[in-house]
Amino acid sequence: MNGITYFYEDFYGCTASIHQRKDGSCLLTMRLPNGDLYKQKDYSSLRNARVALGRMTEGTARPTGRKEC
């Protein structure tokens, strides 16, 4: 297993995923409703990635699923 991926969707239809690696670092990927990449950035922890997600979506992101890879 390479880690866990958390999926989110906000009020505007944008989707996001946070891939948590085994070492604890995370990759946040956000996409617009049409599928275009909006932002992709590495964070040192899951908490930091979730804070950034909340700021970018104005607190409207809701979890939609989780997958262990």
C-alpha positions in Angstrom: 0.0 0.0 0.0 1.2 3.5 -0.9 -1.1 5.5 1.4 -4.6 6.7 1.7 -6.5 9.1 -0.6 -9.3 11.3 0.7 -11.8 12.8 -1.8 -13.8 16.0 -1.4 -16.3 18.1 -3.3 -17.4 21.7 -2.6 -20.6 23.7 -3.1 -19.4 25.0 -6.5 -18.7 21.5 -7.9 -14.9 21.6 -7.6 -13.3 18.4 -6.5 -10.3 17.8 -4.4 -8.2 14.9 -3.3 -5.6 14.6 -0.6 -3.2 11.7 -1.0 -1.5 10.9 2.3 1.8 9.1 1.9 3.3 6.6 4.3 5.9 9.2 5.6 3.0 11.5 6.6 3.4 14.1 3.8 0.4 14.9 1.6 -0.4 15.9 -1.9 -3.4 18.2 -2.4 -4.9 18.3 -5.9 -7.9 20.5 -6.7 -9.9 20.5 -10.0 -12.5 22.8 -11.4 -16.0 21.5 -12.3 -14.9 21.0 -15.9 -11.9 18.8 -14.9 -9.1 21.3 -15.4 -6.3 21.3 -12.8 -6.6 24.3 -10.4 -3.9 23.6 -7.9 -1.5 20.9 -6.8 0.8 21.3 -3.8 2.7 19.2 -1.3 2.1 19.6 2.4 4.0 18.2 5.4 0.9 16.8 7.2 -2.7 15.9 6.6 -3.8 18.8 8.9 -1.9 21.4 6.8 -3.5 20.0 3.6 -7.0 20.1 5.1 -6.5 23.7 6.4 -5.4 24.8 2.9 -8.4 22.9 1.4 -10.8 24.7 3.7 -9.3 28.1 2.8 -9.5 27.5 -0.9 -13.1 26.2 -0.8 -14.3 28.8 1.8 -15.2 25.9 4.1 -17.7 24.3 1.8 -15.7 21.1 1.0 -17.4 17.9 2.1 -15.9 14.4 2.2 -17.1 12.1 -0.6 -15.0 9.0 -0.1 -11.7 7.4 0.8 -9.5 4.9 -0.9 -6.5 2.9 0.3 -3.9 2.5 -2.5 
